[in-house]
Amino acid sequence: MDHSAGLDVAVKETSICIVDDTGRIVREVKVASEPEALLQVLKNPAYHFKRIGLEAGPMSQWLYSALAEAGLPVICVETRHMRADPPTCSNIGIACQPKEMTCKQRENEPEK
């Protein structure tokens, strides 16, 4: 079974949401915003990722590089694109975001 993941990155913690190809949430977890912590979750052999969406931000280059070097199918997603077109989340293979930051919530956030 294929999986997708959405990563909501903050300075201290990253929320990870993993879904299967039917859209069912398989796992939601918060880990330290460090490559080793993310890889510990994402390299679990139980998951076969089609796509991992990483929120663009100050830490994204560092995290993206580490995930890509580990062979994961990671893409960097600009938050504004999810706000402007929430269906894009599933179109790019990110079927969910962590509970506290769904695509629908992002659509309703005011621009910063």
Secondary structure, DSSP 8 states (H G I E B T S, - for coil): --EEEEEEE-SSEEEEEEEETTS-EEEEEEEESSHHHHHHHHT-TT--EEEEEEE-STTHHHHHHHHHHTT--EEEE-HHHHHH-TTHHHHTT-----TTS-HHHHHHS---
